[in-house]
Amino acid sequence: MRIVLIGSGNLAEQLALALTEGNAGLVQIYGRNRERAQKLGELCHTPYTSDPKQVVAADLYLVAVSDRAVESATAPLPIPEEALVAHTAGSIAIHKLPHRRCGAFYPFQTFTKGRRVDFREIPIFVECSDEEGLTMLKEAAARISDHLFEADGDQRRRIHLAGVFAANFVNALYGVGEELMERAGFGFEELKPLIGEVARKAAEADHPRRVQTGPAVRGDKAVLEIHARLLDEIFGSNTPQSEKLKNIYHEISEQIWETSKKTF
């Protein structure tokens, strides 16, 4: 199998390295940004180009670009009609790709520039317009990951939504925690052991609800009220920031109480 990777961003970088290390058949990297494409090509010891006319023929084209660029990324490329084109997005239907044979190759992980991840531990969800193409995507995924699943468009959208709640929202709350620590005269370093233990505990549990702690799960209204007053004290009574954080605190506390009491 011959694979061309389209893209040169954070996901493309990690995927290119994984495909190279897995001997999956990566023959070229194409990126509109010549500098980034060159850097990635040199990193993976793989031919690269930023010229659409120089994109080579392949069996599989993996489109690792931002969601908004998925539909247009392959338009200028000389992709053979019989080739399979698959995007790496979680919330985009495969038919958004303007190709007869289309699919999805969705690695369920967060990717940050310069930070390596172990692709063998990453779940990859695949979907394809035809059975032969699905077999091809499974073969490529098996080269780089030990966790392969089939998922249609509706399932992928729900998986992506789960990721937003479990990763993006949680990370945003880390930022709130950091600010509150600073207001107390300390820093993010003192918060890291707590973050690490909570993540490990949730990952090891059969269900995160079973290891939920804190005043909300106990229904401790006195502490909840103290915290609401503290937010007013720290950020100013009735200020937009205070009201927003109090609303977030209240809504999440209600969610914890309602879901946790069904667990015990």
C-alpha positions as MATLAB code, in Angstrom:
seq = 'MRIVLIGSGNLAEQLALALTEGNAGLVQIYGRNRERAQKLGELCHTPYTSDPKQVVAADLYLVAVSDRAVESATAPLPIPEEALVAHTAGSIAIHKLPHRRCGAFYPFQTFTKGRRVDFREIPIFVECSDEEGLTMLKEAAARISDHLFEADGDQRRRIHLAGVFAANFVNALYGVGEELMERAGFGFEELKPLIGEVARKAAEADHPRRVQTGPAVRGDKAVLEIHARLLDEIFGSNTPQSEKLKNIYHEISEQIWETSKKTF';
ca = [
       0.000    0.000    0.000;
       1.181    3.491   -0.922;
       0.057    6.325    1.356;
       0.268   10.083    0.800;
      -0.285   12.273    3.860;
      -1.951   15.629    3.212;
      -1.214   18.207    5.909;
       1.708   19.406    8.023;
       0.137   20.487   11.319;
       0.197   18.889   14.776;
      -1.835   15.797   13.900;
      -0.083   15.364   10.548;
       3.297   15.414   12.280;
       2.365   12.705   14.778;
       0.605   10.618   12.139;
       3.556   10.860    9.739;
       5.953    9.687   12.441;
       3.653    6.792   13.366;
       3.202    5.717    9.745;
       6.955    5.857    9.203;
       7.776    3.873   12.332;
       5.030    1.361   11.514;
       6.305    0.809    7.963;
       2.780    1.526    6.778;
       3.794    2.663    3.295;
       4.087    6.451    3.587;
       5.563    7.595    0.260;
       5.003   11.367    0.382;
       3.923   14.302    2.532;
       2.064   17.196    0.951;
       1.568   20.496    2.769;
       0.611   23.905    1.432;
       3.102   25.450    3.857;
       6.440   24.583    2.224;
       8.540   25.210    5.328;
       6.443   22.941    7.521;
       6.173   20.274    4.846;
       9.950   20.296    4.435;
      10.531   20.059    8.179;
       8.124   17.137    8.477;
       9.576   15.381    5.446;
      13.079   15.648    6.858;
      11.888   14.485   10.278;
      10.361   11.345    8.759;
      12.971   10.879    6.008;
      10.084   10.962    3.525;
       9.726   12.860    0.216;
       7.644   16.020    0.570;
       6.164   18.719   -1.629;
       4.105   21.889   -1.419;
       3.368   21.834   -5.162;
      -0.027   20.234   -5.885;
       1.153   19.130   -9.330;
       3.929   17.052   -7.761;
       1.693   14.915   -5.544;
       2.333   11.300   -6.512;
      -0.128    8.510   -7.232;
      -1.058    6.393   -4.211;
      -3.621    3.900   -2.956;
      -4.598    5.944    0.107;
      -4.559    9.684    0.761;
      -4.911   10.645    4.424;
      -6.198   14.204    4.876;
      -4.888   15.492    8.221;
      -5.951   19.142    8.082;
      -8.259   21.381   10.117;
     -11.962   20.549    9.937;
     -12.761   23.661    7.928;
     -10.174   22.743    5.285;
     -11.219   19.110    4.761;
     -13.518   19.765    1.810;
     -11.048   21.939   -0.105;
      -7.700   20.358    0.793;
      -7.678   17.798   -2.021;
      -9.289   19.941   -4.735;
      -6.028   20.949   -6.493;
      -4.407   17.508   -6.211;
      -4.130   14.964   -9.063;
      -5.685   12.102   -7.099;
      -6.508    9.025   -9.194;
     -10.220    8.216   -9.367;
      -9.690    4.713   -8.010;
      -7.727    5.933   -4.967;
      -9.211    6.088   -1.477;
      -9.271    9.465    0.296;
      -9.888    9.528    4.066;
     -10.012   12.482    6.445;
      -8.991   12.426   10.105;
     -11.852   14.551   11.475;
     -14.282   13.494   14.171;
     -17.343   15.546   13.268;
     -17.324   15.564    9.461;
     -19.220   13.094    7.257;
     -17.120   11.123    4.787;
     -19.218   12.297    1.806;
     -17.932   15.836    2.394;
     -14.793   14.653    0.625;
     -15.218   15.273   -3.130;
     -14.090   11.782   -4.146;
     -15.843    8.610   -5.287;
     -14.055    6.494   -2.681;
     -13.981    8.224    0.675;
     -13.541    7.397    4.319;
     -12.548    8.475    7.812;
      -9.424    7.609    9.785;
     -10.020    9.264   13.158;
      -7.319    9.040   15.879;
      -9.071    9.848   19.156;
      -6.410   11.891   20.918;
      -5.268   15.471   21.471;
      -2.160   16.532   19.562;
       0.228   19.326   20.516;
       3.158   20.633   18.495;
       6.456   19.035   19.522;
       4.831   16.607   21.966;
       5.147   12.919   21.026;
       2.328   10.494   21.699;
       2.299    6.704   21.656;
       0.064    5.918   18.690;
      -0.133    2.262   19.686;
      -2.305    3.337   22.640;
      -4.592    5.621   20.611;
      -8.028    4.350   19.504;
      -8.508    4.807   15.753;
     -12.070    4.858   14.402;
     -12.493    4.044   10.702;
     -15.333    4.293    8.199;
     -15.398    3.845    4.430;
     -17.697    4.044    1.432;
     -16.738    0.514    0.299;
     -15.590   -2.750    1.863;
     -12.271   -2.875    0.013;
     -11.429    0.599    1.256;
     -12.470   -0.317    4.796;
     -10.019   -3.223    4.704;
      -7.311   -0.823    3.540;
      -8.006    1.615    6.393;
      -7.973   -1.212    8.915;
      -4.630   -2.408    7.579;
      -3.129    1.078    7.846;
      -4.553    1.554   11.357;
      -3.246   -1.818   12.529;
       0.257   -0.770   11.512;
       0.267    2.073   14.020;
      -2.310    1.280   16.737;
      -3.457   -1.656   18.868;
      -6.952   -0.179   19.248;
      -8.967   -0.243   16.026;
     -12.741    0.281   15.764;
     -15.344    0.793   13.062;
     -17.563    3.837   13.638;
     -20.038    5.533   11.328;
     -20.502    9.282   11.072;
     -23.072    9.535   13.888;
     -20.858    7.531   16.213;
     -17.788    9.610   15.396;
     -19.630   12.854   16.094;
     -20.671   11.549   19.502;
     -17.139   10.332   20.212;
     -15.797   13.770   19.302;
     -18.345   15.402   21.613;
     -17.242   13.059   24.417;
     -13.670   14.192   23.835;
     -14.641   17.853   24.088;
     -16.261   17.259   27.479;
     -13.559   14.928   28.821;
     -10.524   16.814   27.525;
     -11.139   20.344   26.228;
     -13.567   21.396   28.961;
     -11.530   19.736   31.703;
      -8.363   21.476   30.514;
     -10.196   24.818   30.544;
     -11.145   24.150   34.162;
      -7.478   23.465   34.936;
      -6.926   27.057   33.829;
      -9.551   28.291   36.281;
      -7.903   26.231   39.005;
      -4.532   27.741   38.158;
      -5.906   31.275   38.450;
      -7.498   30.514   41.802;
      -4.228   29.017   43.070;
      -2.398   32.182   42.012;
      -4.997   34.295   43.805;
      -4.192   32.236   46.906;
      -0.489   32.974   46.522;
       0.610   29.681   44.974;
       0.902   28.251   41.457;
      -0.009   25.503   39.025;
       2.796   23.249   40.312;
       0.910   22.752   43.576;
      -2.188   21.692   41.586;
      -0.435   19.063   39.430;
      -0.375   16.196   41.985;
      -4.152   16.525   42.407;
      -4.732   16.564   38.640;
      -2.516   13.517   38.170;
      -4.237   11.476   40.883;
      -7.752   12.304   39.680;
      -6.857   11.330   36.090;
      -5.219    8.069   37.173;
      -8.114    7.194   39.466;
     -10.724    7.832   36.777;
      -8.739    5.834   34.188;
      -8.426    2.855   36.549;
     -12.083    2.838   37.678;
     -14.849    0.903   35.936;
     -16.784    4.194   35.867;
     -15.583    7.710   36.795;
     -18.783    8.350   38.777;
     -17.711    5.714   41.275;
     -14.600    7.666   42.262;
     -16.199   11.121   42.322;
     -15.313   13.161   45.415;
     -15.939   16.695   46.658;
     -18.728   18.708   48.308;
     -21.201   18.247   45.431;
     -21.243   14.444   45.641;
     -21.851   14.746   49.394;
     -24.588   17.319   48.931;
     -22.686   19.695   51.226;
     -24.671   22.876   50.568;
     -22.779   24.867   53.215;
     -19.470   24.433   51.367;
     -21.134   25.119   48.012;
     -22.440   28.429   49.348;
     -19.031   29.344   50.788;
     -17.429   28.736   47.396;
     -20.037   30.890   45.643;
     -19.306   33.758   48.055;
     -15.568   33.249   47.535;
     -15.938   33.695   43.773;
     -17.677   37.022   44.431;
     -14.907   37.972   46.847;
     -12.107   37.037   44.434;
     -13.521   38.357   41.155;
     -15.902   41.029   42.416;
     -19.563   40.743   43.330;
     -21.885   40.593   40.289;
     -19.030   41.006   37.794;
     -19.310   39.081   34.501;
     -16.419   36.771   35.445;
     -17.807   36.039   38.894;
     -21.305   35.353   37.559;
     -19.961   33.100   34.803;
     -17.817   31.048   37.189;
     -20.620   30.788   39.736;
     -22.918   29.506   37.015;
     -20.330   26.943   35.877;
     -19.752   25.890   39.499;
     -23.475   25.505   40.121;
     -24.242   23.597   36.915;
     -21.355   21.156   37.320;
     -22.169   20.626   40.995;
     -25.772   19.822   40.040;
     -24.529   17.374   37.401;
     -22.249   15.672   39.949;
     -25.056   15.382   42.500;
     -27.632   14.058   40.043;
     -25.326   11.472   38.439;
     -23.448   10.375   41.567;
     -26.512    9.590   43.645;
     -27.565    7.048   41.005;
     -24.248    5.247   41.443;
     -24.406    4.364   45.119;
];
